[in-house]
Amino acid sequence: MAQQQINNGESAALIREKLNDNFTELYTGRVPTNHASSTQSYGVGTTANYGHVKVTNGNGLNISNGTISMAAASTTSAGAVQLVNNSDTIDDTKAASAGALYDVAHTLTKTYWGQGNPAASAGKIGDIYVMIG
C-alpha cells in the first residue's frame, strides 16, 4: 500500500485512520535495530557493497562481542605476521621487513673486484667476489 496523503477538510476519523495506516506501513517490515541473522535477509557484504559478513573462527581469527581479532602467527599456526625492522632481532615467528633486509645486505655484504680479490681465493684479476659475514 502506498502512503496516503492527508487532505485539508477530511474528517478527524479519516485523518486518524490514514495516519495509523501510514505509521503501520512505515514500521511493518522495517529492519530491527539488532538484526544479526543466520540468513542473508538483510544483505551481504561484497567487494563492491558494504553489508553483513559472517565471521568464522579459524586461521588465527577470533571473534568476541562483535570484535574480530587475529592472533600472532607462529611456526605451527596461522595468524597475523609481525614484522621486525632491524637485523638484530632473531625470532622465527616474525618476518623481516624490507628495511631489515636492506640493513643485512649493506652491512654484511662486501664486494671485491679487479685486483682487490680476497686473500686465499683462487680467482683471477677482474673476477667479482661477494663475501657475506
TIVO-2410 file (N, C-alpha, C; in nm, 3 decimals):
# residues 133
REC num residu      c1      c2      c3 atome chaine
REC   1      M   0.084  -0.117   0.000     N      A
REC   1      M   0.000   0.000   0.000    CA      A
REC   1      M   0.089   0.124   0.000     C      A
REC   2      A   0.056   0.219  -0.080     N      A
REC   2      A   0.131   0.345  -0.087    CA      A
REC   2      A   0.089   0.435   0.027     C      A
REC   3      Q   0.180   0.524   0.067     N      A
REC   3      Q   0.147   0.621   0.171    CA      A
REC   3      Q   0.026   0.703   0.129     C      A
REC   4      Q  -0.063   0.727   0.223     N      A
REC   4      Q  -0.185   0.802   0.195    CA      A
REC   4      Q  -0.164   0.950   0.230     C      A
REC   5      Q  -0.208   1.035   0.145     N      A
REC   5      Q  -0.195   1.178   0.167    CA      A
REC   5      Q  -0.315   1.226   0.248     C      A
REC   6      I  -0.287   1.311   0.343     N      A
REC   6      I  -0.395   1.370   0.425    CA      A
REC   6      I  -0.432   1.503   0.363     C      A
REC   7      N  -0.559   1.521   0.336     N      A
REC   7      N  -0.606   1.642   0.269    CA      A
REC   7      N  -0.684   1.731   0.366     C      A
REC   8      N  -0.671   1.859   0.344     N      A
REC   8      N  -0.745   1.958   0.423    CA      A
REC   8      N  -0.895   1.935   0.405     C      A
REC   9      G  -0.969   1.940   0.513     N      A
REC   9      G  -1.112   1.924   0.507    CA      A
REC   9      G  -1.161   1.783   0.534     C      A
REC  10      E  -1.067   1.687   0.547     N      A
REC  10      E  -1.109   1.550   0.577    CA      A
REC  10      E  -1.148   1.540   0.725     C      A
REC  11      S  -1.233   1.447   0.755     N      A
REC  11      S  -1.279   1.432   0.894    CA      A
REC  11      S  -1.165   1.380   0.981     C      A
REC  12      A  -1.176   1.408   1.110     N      A
REC  12      A  -1.075   1.363   1.207    CA      A
REC  12      A  -1.062   1.211   1.204     C      A
REC  13      A  -1.173   1.143   1.190     N      A
REC  13      A  -1.170   0.995   1.187    CA      A
REC  13      A  -1.092   0.946   1.065     C      A
REC  14      L  -1.113   1.008   0.951     N      A
REC  14      L  -1.041   0.968   0.830    CA      A
REC  14      L  -0.892   1.001   0.842     C      A
REC  15      I  -0.860   1.117   0.898     N      A
REC  15      I  -0.719   1.155   0.917    CA      A
REC  15      I  -0.652   1.056   1.012     C      A
REC  16      R  -0.718   1.022   1.123     N      A
REC  16      R  -0.663   0.927   1.219    CA      A
REC  16      R  -0.640   0.791   1.152     C      A
REC  17      E  -0.734   0.747   1.071     N      A
REC  17      E  -0.722   0.619   1.000    CA      A
REC  17      E  -0.602   0.621   0.904     C      A
REC  18      K  -0.588   0.731   0.829     N      A
REC  18      K  -0.476   0.741   0.734    CA      A
REC  18      K  -0.342   0.746   0.808     C      A
REC  19      L  -0.337   0.824   0.919     N      A
REC  19      L  -0.213   0.830   0.998    CA      A
REC  19      L  -0.177   0.692   1.051     C      A
REC  20      N  -0.273   0.621   1.108     N      A
REC  20      N  -0.247   0.487   1.159    CA      A
REC  20      N  -0.198   0.393   1.049     C      A
REC  21      D  -0.264   0.400   0.933     N      A
REC  21      D  -0.221   0.316   0.820    CA      A
REC  21      D  -0.079   0.352   0.775     C      A
REC  22      N  -0.049   0.483   0.769     N      A
REC  22      N   0.085   0.527   0.726    CA      A
REC  22      N   0.192   0.479   0.825     C      A
REC  23      F   0.169   0.496   0.956     N      A
REC  23      F   0.267   0.451   1.055    CA      A
REC  23      F   0.281   0.300   1.055     C      A
REC  24      T   0.171   0.230   1.038     N      A
REC  24      T   0.179   0.084   1.032    CA      A
REC  24      T   0.265   0.040   0.914     C      A
REC  25      E   0.246   0.105   0.799     N      A
REC  25      E   0.327   0.072   0.682    CA      A
REC  25      E   0.474   0.104   0.704     C      A
REC  26      L   0.502   0.218   0.770     N      A
REC  26      L   0.641   0.257   0.796    CA      A
REC  26      L   0.711   0.155   0.886     C      A
REC  27      Y   0.642   0.104   0.986     N      A
REC  27      Y   0.706   0.019   1.085    CA      A
REC  27      Y   0.693  -0.130   1.057     C      A
REC  28      T   0.606  -0.169   0.968     N      A
REC  28      T   0.591  -0.309   0.934    CA      A
REC  28      T   0.702  -0.347   0.836     C      A
REC  29      G   0.778  -0.449   0.870     N      A
REC  29      G   0.883  -0.496   0.780    CA      A
REC  29      G   1.011  -0.416   0.787     C      A
REC  30      R   1.020  -0.319   0.876     N      A
REC  30      R   1.146  -0.244   0.887    CA      A
REC  30      R   1.250  -0.332   0.954     C      A
REC  31      V   1.373  -0.301   0.931     N      A
REC  31      V   1.483  -0.379   0.987    CA      A
REC  31      V   1.493  -0.348   1.136     C      A
REC  32      P   1.491  -0.450   1.221     N      A
REC  32      P   1.506  -0.425   1.364    CA      A
REC  32      P   1.647  -0.373   1.396     C      A
REC  33      T   1.659  -0.301   1.507     N      A
REC  33      T   1.789  -0.247   1.547    CA      A
REC  33      T   1.893  -0.357   1.557     C      A
REC  34      N   1.861  -0.464   1.626     N      A
REC  34      N   1.950  -0.579   1.634    CA      A
REC  34      N   1.901  -0.680   1.531     C      A
REC  35      H   1.967  -0.684   1.417     N      A
REC  35      H   1.921  -0.773   1.310    CA      A
REC  35      H   2.029  -0.871   1.264     C      A
REC  36      A   2.109  -0.915   1.361     N      A
REC  36      A   2.203  -1.022   1.330    CA      A
REC  36      A   2.121  -1.145   1.291     C      A
REC  37      S   2.166  -1.216   1.192     N      A
REC  37      S   2.084  -1.324   1.138    CA      A
REC  37      S   2.172  -1.435   1.082     C      A
REC  38      S   2.118  -1.554   1.079     N      A
REC  38      S   2.190  -1.665   1.017    CA      A
REC  38      S   2.155  -1.676   0.869     C      A
REC  39      T   2.070  -1.584   0.819     N      A
REC  39      T   2.033  -1.583   0.678    CA      A
REC  39      T   2.086  -1.457   0.611     C      A
REC  40      Q   2.063  -1.442   0.482     N      A
REC  40      Q   2.108  -1.325   0.408    CA      A
REC  40      Q   1.995  -1.223   0.390     C      A
REC  41      S   1.897  -1.224   0.481     N      A
REC  41      S   1.778  -1.139   0.470    CA      A
REC  41      S   1.809  -0.991   0.461     C      A
REC  42      Y   1.913  -0.945   0.528     N      A
REC  42      Y   1.940  -0.801   0.537    CA      A
REC  42      Y   2.060  -0.759   0.453     C      A
REC  43      G   2.101  -0.838   0.356     N      A
REC  43      G   2.209  -0.801   0.266    CA      A
REC  43      G   2.342  -0.863   0.306     C      A
REC  44      V   2.428  -0.877   0.209     N      A
REC  44      V   2.557  -0.941   0.228    CA      A
REC  44      V   2.666  -0.849   0.176     C      A
REC  45      G   2.774  -0.833   0.253     N      A
REC  45      G   2.887  -0.752   0.208    CA      A
REC  45      G   2.960  -0.821   0.094     C      A
REC  46      T   2.999  -0.741  -0.004     N      A
REC  46      T   3.077  -0.792  -0.118    CA      A
REC  46      T   3.196  -0.701  -0.139     C      A
REC  47      T   3.275  -0.728  -0.240     N      A
REC  47      T   3.387  -0.638  -0.271    CA      A
REC  47      T   3.337  -0.504  -0.322     C      A
REC  48      A   3.212  -0.498  -0.368     N      A
REC  48      A   3.155  -0.373  -0.420    CA      A
REC  48      A   3.064  -0.302  -0.320     C      A
REC  49      N   2.999  -0.376  -0.231     N      A
REC  49      N   2.898  -0.318  -0.142    CA      A
REC  49      N   2.929  -0.344   0.004     C      A
REC  50      Y   2.902  -0.243   0.088     N      A
REC  50      Y   2.905  -0.265   0.232    CA      A
REC  50      Y   2.788  -0.355   0.266     C      A
REC  51      G   2.801  -0.431   0.371     N      A
REC  51      G   2.692  -0.519   0.410    CA      A
REC  51      G   2.734  -0.609   0.524     C      A
REC  52      H   2.656  -0.709   0.546     N      A
REC  52      H   2.681  -0.802   0.655    CA      A
REC  52      H   2.777  -0.911   0.608     C      A
REC  53      V   2.863  -0.953   0.698     N      A
REC  53      V   2.954  -1.064   0.670    CA      A
REC  53      V   2.945  -1.163   0.785     C      A
REC  54      K   2.968  -1.287   0.755     N      A
REC  54      K   2.971  -1.390   0.858    CA      A
REC  54      K   3.117  -1.422   0.887     C      A
REC  55      V   3.152  -1.420   1.014     N      A
REC  55      V   3.290  -1.446   1.054    CA      A
REC  55      V   3.298  -1.584   1.115     C      A
REC  56      T   3.394  -1.661   1.073     N      A
REC  56      T   3.415  -1.793   1.131    CA      A
REC  56      T   3.551  -1.795   1.199     C      A
REC  57      N   3.560  -1.871   1.305     N      A
REC  57      N   3.689  -1.887   1.373    CA      A
REC  57      N   3.777  -1.978   1.288     C      A
REC  58      G   3.905  -1.963   1.303     N      A
REC  58      G   3.999  -2.047   1.230    CA      A
REC  58      G   4.100  -1.961   1.159     C      A
REC  59      N   4.208  -2.019   1.119     N      A
REC  59      N   4.317  -1.948   1.053    CA      A
REC  59      N   4.363  -1.828   1.134     C      A
REC  60      G   4.357  -1.840   1.266     N      A
REC  60      G   4.404  -1.733   1.353    CA      A
REC  60      G   4.300  -1.629   1.387     C      A
REC  61      L   4.179  -1.634   1.325     N      A
REC  61      L   4.075  -1.536   1.353    CA      A
REC  61      L   4.000  -1.572   1.481     C      A
REC  62      N   3.971  -1.470   1.560     N      A
REC  62      N   3.890  -1.486   1.680    CA      A
REC  62      N   3.782  -1.381   1.677     C      A
REC  63      I   3.665  -1.410   1.735     N      A
REC  63      I   3.558  -1.311   1.744    CA      A
REC  63      I   3.502  -1.314   1.884     C      A
REC  64      S   3.483  -1.195   1.941     N      A
REC  64      S   3.429  -1.182   2.075    CA      A
REC  64      S   3.350  -1.053   2.084     C      A
REC  65      N   3.221  -1.064   2.114     N      A
REC  65      N   3.134  -0.947   2.129    CA      A
REC  65      N   3.140  -0.854   2.009     C      A
REC  66      G   3.142  -0.907   1.889     N      A
REC  66      G   3.141  -0.826   1.768    CA      A
REC  66      G   3.276  -0.773   1.726     C      A
REC  67      T   3.382  -0.811   1.796     N      A
REC  67      T   3.516  -0.764   1.761    CA      A
REC  67      T   3.596  -0.880   1.703     C      A
REC  68      I   3.656  -0.856   1.587     N      A
REC  68      I   3.738  -0.958   1.521    CA      A
REC  68      I   3.884  -0.929   1.554     C      A
REC  69      S   3.957  -1.031   1.590     N      A
REC  69      S   4.100  -1.014   1.615    CA      A
REC  69      S   4.174  -1.132   1.553     C      A
REC  70      M   4.304  -1.115   1.539     N      A
REC  70      M   4.386  -1.221   1.483    CA      A
REC  70      M   4.510  -1.237   1.570     C      A
REC  71      A   4.531  -1.359   1.614     N      A
REC  71      A   4.647  -1.388   1.695    CA      A
REC  71      A   4.773  -1.381   1.609     C      A
REC  72      A   4.886  -1.370   1.674     N      A
REC  72      A   5.013  -1.368   1.601    CA      A
REC  72      A   5.039  -1.505   1.540     C      A
REC  73      A   5.100  -1.506   1.424     N      A
REC  73      A   5.135  -1.631   1.357    CA      A
REC  73      A   5.250  -1.697   1.431     C      A
REC  74      S   5.256  -1.826   1.419     N      A
REC  74      S   5.370  -1.900   1.472    CA      A
REC  74      S   5.414  -2.001   1.367     C      A
REC  75      T   5.514  -2.077   1.397     N      A
REC  75      T   5.561  -2.176   1.300    CA      A
REC  75      T   5.463  -2.292   1.287     C      A
REC  76      T   5.364  -2.302   1.378     N      A
REC  76      T   5.269  -2.412   1.372    CA      A
REC  76      T   5.124  -2.368   1.351     C      A
REC  77      S   5.096  -2.237   1.357     N      A
REC  77      S   4.958  -2.193   1.338    CA      A
REC  77      S   4.951  -2.064   1.259     C      A
REC  78      A   4.841  -2.050   1.184     N      A
REC  78      A   4.822  -1.930   1.103    CA      A
REC  78      A   4.789  -1.812   1.192     C      A
REC  79      G   4.811  -1.692   1.140     N      A
REC  79      G   4.779  -1.571   1.214    CA      A
REC  79      G   4.842  -1.451   1.147     C      A
REC  80      A   4.841  -1.340   1.218     N      A
REC  80      A   4.899  -1.216   1.166    CA      A
REC  80      A   5.051  -1.226   1.172     C      A
REC  81      V   5.116  -1.188   1.065     N      A
REC  81      V   5.262  -1.190   1.061    CA      A
REC  81      V   5.314  -1.057   1.114     C      A
REC  82      Q   5.398  -1.064   1.212     N      A
REC  82      Q   5.457  -0.944   1.269    CA      A
REC  82      Q   5.591  -0.919   1.199     C      A
REC  83      L   5.615  -0.792   1.167     N      A
REC  83      L   5.740  -0.756   1.100    CA      A
REC  83      L   5.840  -0.704   1.201     C      A
REC  84      V   5.964  -0.731   1.174     N      A
REC  84      V   6.072  -0.675   1.254    CA      A
REC  84      V   6.155  -0.588   1.160     C      A
REC  85      N   6.192  -0.470   1.205     N      A
REC  85      N   6.257  -0.373   1.117    CA      A
REC  85      N   6.404  -0.354   1.149     C      A
REC  86      N   6.468  -0.456   1.204     N      A
REC  86      N   6.612  -0.445   1.227    CA      A
REC  86      N   6.675  -0.581   1.204     C      A
REC  87      S   6.802  -0.582   1.183     N      A
REC  87      S   6.871  -0.707   1.151    CA      A
REC  87      S   6.923  -0.777   1.275     C      A
REC  88      D   6.899  -0.719   1.393     N      A
REC  88      D   6.950  -0.778   1.517    CA      A
REC  88      D   6.853  -0.875   1.582     C      A
REC  89      T   6.724  -0.864   1.550     N      A
REC  89      T   6.623  -0.949   1.613    CA      A
REC  89      T   6.621  -1.086   1.548     C      A
REC  90      I   6.636  -1.188   1.629     N      A
REC  90      I   6.627  -1.325   1.579    CA      A
REC  90      I   6.502  -1.385   1.641     C      A
REC  91      D   6.398  -1.403   1.560     N      A
REC  91      D   6.271  -1.453   1.609    CA      A
REC  91      D   6.202  -1.524   1.493     C      A
REC  92      D   6.185  -1.655   1.503     N      A
REC  92      D   6.128  -1.730   1.391    CA      A
REC  92      D   5.978  -1.714   1.377     C      A
REC  93      T   5.914  -1.630   1.463     N      A
REC  93      T   5.772  -1.603   1.447    CA      A
REC  93      T   5.748  -1.469   1.380     C      A
REC  94      K   5.854  -1.399   1.341     N      A
REC  94      K   5.840  -1.268   1.278    CA      A
REC  94      K   5.910  -1.271   1.142     C      A
REC  95      A   5.865  -1.182   1.055     N      A
REC  95      A   5.925  -1.172   0.922    CA      A
REC  95      A   6.005  -1.043   0.914     C      A
REC  96      A   6.112  -1.046   0.839     N      A
REC  96      A   6.196  -0.927   0.823    CA      A
REC  96      A   6.130  -0.831   0.725     C      A
REC  97      S   6.131  -0.704   0.762     N      A
REC  97      S   6.079  -0.601   0.671    CA      A
REC  97      S   6.185  -0.572   0.565     C      A
REC  98      A   6.146  -0.496   0.465     N      A
REC  98      A   6.242  -0.458   0.360    CA      A
REC  98      A   6.358  -0.379   0.420     C      A
REC  99      G   6.328  -0.296   0.520     N      A
REC  99      G   6.434  -0.218   0.585    CA      A
REC  99      G   6.536  -0.307   0.653     C      A
REC 100      A   6.489  -0.414   0.720     N      A
REC 100      A   6.580  -0.506   0.788    CA      A
REC 100      A   6.666  -0.579   0.686     C      A
REC 101      L   6.607  -0.622   0.576     N      A
REC 101      L   6.684  -0.692   0.473    CA      A
REC 101      L   6.784  -0.599   0.406     C      A
REC 102      Y   6.748  -0.473   0.390     N      A
REC 102      Y   6.840  -0.374   0.333    CA      A
REC 102      Y   6.962  -0.360   0.424     C      A
REC 103      D   6.934  -0.352   0.556     N      A
REC 103      D   7.045  -0.341   0.652    CA      A
REC 103      D   7.138  -0.462   0.643     C      A
REC 104      V   7.079  -0.580   0.633     N      A
REC 104      V   7.161  -0.702   0.624    CA      A
REC 104      V   7.247  -0.698   0.498     C      A
REC 105      A   7.186  -0.665   0.387     N      A
REC 105      A   7.257  -0.665   0.259    CA      A
REC 105      A   7.371  -0.563   0.259     C      A
REC 106      H   7.349  -0.448   0.320     N      A
REC 106      H   7.451  -0.344   0.316    CA      A
REC 106      H   7.551  -0.352   0.430     C      A
REC 107      T   7.522  -0.430   0.532     N      A
REC 107      T   7.615  -0.441   0.644    CA      A
REC 107      T   7.704  -0.564   0.629     C      A
REC 108      L   7.647  -0.672   0.582     N      A
REC 108      L   7.720  -0.798   0.582    CA      A
REC 108      L   7.780  -0.836   0.448     C      A
REC 109      T   7.748  -0.763   0.344     N      A
REC 109      T   7.797  -0.800   0.212    CA      A
REC 109      T   7.910  -0.707   0.170     C      A
REC 110      K   8.020  -0.767   0.125     N      A
REC 110      K   8.133  -0.689   0.073    CA      A
REC 110      K   8.164  -0.740  -0.066     C      A
REC 111      T   8.190  -0.651  -0.155     N      A
REC 111      T   8.219  -0.690  -0.293    CA      A
REC 111      T   8.362  -0.651  -0.327     C      A
REC 112      Y   8.431  -0.742  -0.395     N      A
REC 112      Y   8.569  -0.718  -0.439    CA      A
REC 112      Y   8.575  -0.735  -0.590     C      A
REC 113      W   8.656  -0.657  -0.655     N      A
REC 113      W   8.672  -0.670  -0.799    CA      A
REC 113      W   8.811  -0.624  -0.837     C      A
REC 114      G   8.841  -0.645  -0.961     N      A
REC 114      G   8.974  -0.604  -1.010    CA      A
REC 114      G   9.084  -0.678  -0.937     C      A
REC 115      Q   9.186  -0.607  -0.892     N      A
REC 115      Q   9.298  -0.670  -0.821    CA      A
REC 115      Q   9.273  -0.681  -0.672     C      A
REC 116      G   9.155  -0.638  -0.626     N      A
REC 116      G   9.126  -0.641  -0.483    CA      A
REC 116      G   9.061  -0.768  -0.437     C      A
REC 117      N   9.094  -0.881  -0.502     N      A
REC 117      N   9.029  -1.005  -0.462    CA      A
REC 117      N   9.074  -1.047  -0.322     C      A
REC 118      P   8.985  -1.114  -0.248     N      A
REC 118      P   9.018  -1.153  -0.111    CA      A
REC 118      P   9.136  -1.250  -0.107     C      A
REC 119      A   9.207  -1.245   0.004     N      A
REC 119      A   9.320  -1.337   0.022    CA      A
REC 119      A   9.270  -1.481   0.021     C      A
REC 120      A   9.353  -1.570  -0.018     N      A
REC 120      A   9.326  -1.714  -0.021    CA      A
REC 120      A   9.218  -1.751  -0.122     C      A
REC 121      S   9.192  -1.668  -0.221     N      A
REC 121      S   9.094  -1.706  -0.322    CA      A
REC 121      S   9.169  -1.759  -0.444     C      A
REC 122      A   9.101  -1.839  -0.521     N      A
REC 122      A   9.164  -1.895  -0.640    CA      A
REC 122      A   9.124  -1.816  -0.764     C      A
REC 123      G   9.059  -1.703  -0.746     N      A
REC 123      G   9.009  -1.627  -0.858    CA      A
REC 123      G   9.118  -1.553  -0.933     C      A
REC 124      K   9.077  -1.494  -1.042     N      A
REC 124      K   9.170  -1.420  -1.125    CA      A
REC 124      K   9.136  -1.272  -1.118     C      A
REC 125      I   9.230  -1.188  -1.152     N      A
REC 125      I   9.206  -1.043  -1.154    CA      A
REC 125      I   9.092  -1.014  -1.251     C      A
REC 126      G   8.998  -0.931  -1.208     N      A
REC 126      G   8.882  -0.899  -1.290    CA      A
REC 126      G   8.756  -0.972  -1.248     C      A
REC 127      D   8.771  -1.082  -1.170     N      A
REC 127      D   8.654  -1.154  -1.119    CA      A
REC 127      D   8.585  -1.069  -1.012     C      A
REC 128      I   8.458  -1.097  -0.988     N      A
REC 128      I   8.385  -1.030  -0.881    CA      A
REC 128      I   8.358  -1.132  -0.771     C      A
REC 129      Y   8.385  -1.093  -0.648     N      A
REC 129      Y   8.366  -1.180  -0.532    CA      A
REC 129      Y   8.269  -1.114  -0.437     C      A
REC 130      V   8.183  -1.192  -0.375     N      A
REC 130      V   8.093  -1.142  -0.273    CA      A
REC 130      V   8.121  -1.219  -0.144     C      A
REC 131      M   8.154  -1.146  -0.039     N      A
REC 131      M   8.178  -1.209   0.090    CA      A
REC 131      M   8.064  -1.168   0.184     C      A
REC 132      I   8.002  -1.267   0.245     N      A
REC 132      I   7.893  -1.241   0.339    CA      A
REC 132      I   7.941  -1.281   0.478     C      A
REC 133      G   7.922  -1.189   0.572     N      A
REC 133      G   7.958  -1.221   0.710    CA      A
REC 133      G   8.070  -1.136   0.760     C      A
***
